[in-house]
Amino acid sequence: MVQASPSHRMERITRLLQRRLAELIHSEIDDPDLDIISISHVEVSRDLSFAAIFITTLSDDPEIQKKQRPDPQQISRSFT
């Protein structure tokens, strides 16, 4: 059996994490302000103990962008 290279494995993990976080945010958090955000990028530490999650709002209006910027603590509380 051929094992995936560490970089290939990390890419798969980050893609899976990005997809799953997007699903969770839209299905588990009851906040209409989060409806037009997107998980644009995820970076995971080599030991998988830390992830940086980059979020993009899908509106060009600066007022909506400011209002729709999610509070990371609010998001993390929703999953604990």
C-alpha positions as a Markdown table, in Angstrom:
| # | Residue | x | y | z |
|---|---|---|---|---|
| 1 | Met | 0.0 | 0.0 | 0.0 |
| 2 | Val | 1.3 | 3.4 | -1.0 |
| 3 | Gln | 1.1 | 6.1 | 1.7 |
| 4 | Ala | 0.3 | 9.7 | 0.9 |
| 5 | Ser | 3.1 | 12.2 | 1.4 |
| 6 | Pro | 2.8 | 14.4 | 4.4 |
| 7 | Ser | 2.1 | 17.5 | 2.3 |
| 8 | His | -0.7 | 15.6 | 0.4 |
| 9 | Arg | -2.1 | 14.5 | 3.7 |
| 10 | Met | -2.1 | 18.1 | 5.1 |
| 11 | Glu | -3.8 | 19.4 | 2.0 |
| 12 | Arg | -6.6 | 16.8 | 2.3 |
| 13 | Ile | -7.0 | 17.6 | 6.0 |
| 14 | Thr | -7.2 | 21.4 | 5.4 |
| 15 | Arg | -9.7 | 20.9 | 2.6 |
| 16 | Leu | -11.8 | 18.7 | 4.8 |
| 17 | Leu | -11.6 | 21.1 | 7.7 |
| 18 | Gln | -12.5 | 24.0 | 5.4 |
| 19 | Arg | -15.6 | 22.2 | 4.0 |
| 20 | Arg | -16.7 | 20.9 | 7.4 |
| 21 | Leu | -16.4 | 24.3 | 9.1 |
| 22 | Ala | -18.5 | 25.9 | 6.4 |
| 23 | Glu | -21.1 | 23.3 | 6.8 |
| 24 | Leu | -21.2 | 23.7 | 10.6 |
| 25 | Ile | -21.3 | 27.5 | 10.5 |
| 26 | His | -24.3 | 27.5 | 8.2 |
| 27 | Ser | -26.2 | 24.6 | 9.8 |
| 28 | Glu | -25.4 | 24.9 | 13.5 |
| 29 | Ile | -25.1 | 28.6 | 14.3 |
| 30 | Asp | -28.4 | 30.4 | 14.4 |
| 31 | Asp | -27.3 | 33.8 | 13.3 |
| 32 | Pro | -28.6 | 35.3 | 10.1 |
| 33 | Asp | -25.6 | 37.6 | 9.9 |
| 34 | Leu | -23.4 | 34.6 | 9.1 |
| 35 | Asp | -25.4 | 33.6 | 6.1 |
| 36 | Ile | -23.1 | 35.4 | 3.6 |
| 37 | Ile | -19.7 | 34.5 | 4.8 |
| 38 | Ser | -17.4 | 31.9 | 3.4 |
| 39 | Ile | -14.4 | 30.0 | 4.8 |
| 40 | Ser | -11.8 | 31.2 | 2.2 |
| 41 | His | -8.7 | 29.4 | 3.5 |
| 42 | Val | -7.5 | 27.2 | 6.3 |
| 43 | Glu | -3.9 | 26.7 | 7.5 |
| 44 | Val | -3.2 | 23.9 | 9.9 |
| 45 | Ser | -0.1 | 23.5 | 12.0 |
| 46 | Arg | 2.2 | 20.5 | 11.3 |
| 47 | Asp | 1.1 | 18.7 | 14.5 |
| 48 | Leu | -2.6 | 19.5 | 13.8 |
| 49 | Ser | -3.0 | 21.2 | 17.1 |
| 50 | Phe | -3.8 | 24.7 | 15.7 |
| 51 | Ala | -5.7 | 25.9 | 12.7 |
| 52 | Ala | -5.9 | 29.5 | 11.3 |
| 53 | Ile | -9.3 | 30.0 | 9.6 |
| 54 | Phe | -9.7 | 32.8 | 7.1 |
| 55 | Ile | -13.3 | 34.1 | 6.6 |
| 56 | Thr | -14.5 | 36.2 | 3.7 |
| 57 | Thr | -17.8 | 38.1 | 3.5 |
| 58 | Leu | -19.7 | 37.9 | 0.2 |
| 59 | Ser | -20.8 | 41.6 | 0.2 |
| 60 | Asp | -19.2 | 44.6 | -1.2 |
| 61 | Asp | -20.9 | 47.0 | 1.2 |
| 62 | Pro | -18.5 | 48.1 | 4.0 |
| 63 | Glu | -21.3 | 48.4 | 6.5 |
| 64 | Ile | -22.6 | 44.9 | 5.8 |
| 65 | Gln | -19.0 | 43.6 | 6.0 |
| 66 | Lys | -18.5 | 45.2 | 9.4 |
| 67 | Lys | -21.8 | 43.9 | 10.7 |
| 68 | Gln | -21.2 | 40.4 | 9.3 |
| 69 | Arg | -17.7 | 40.0 | 10.7 |
| 70 | Pro | -18.3 | 37.1 | 13.0 |
| 71 | Asp | -16.9 | 37.1 | 16.6 |
| 72 | Pro | -14.5 | 34.1 | 16.8 |
| 73 | Gln | -15.5 | 33.6 | 20.4 |
| 74 | Gln | -19.1 | 33.4 | 19.4 |
| 75 | Ile | -18.3 | 30.8 | 16.8 |
| 76 | Ser | -16.2 | 28.7 | 19.1 |
| 77 | Arg | -18.8 | 28.8 | 21.9 |
| 78 | Ser | -21.4 | 27.5 | 19.4 |
| 79 | Phe | -19.3 | 24.3 | 19.0 |
| 80 | Thr | -18.5 | 23.6 | 22.6 |
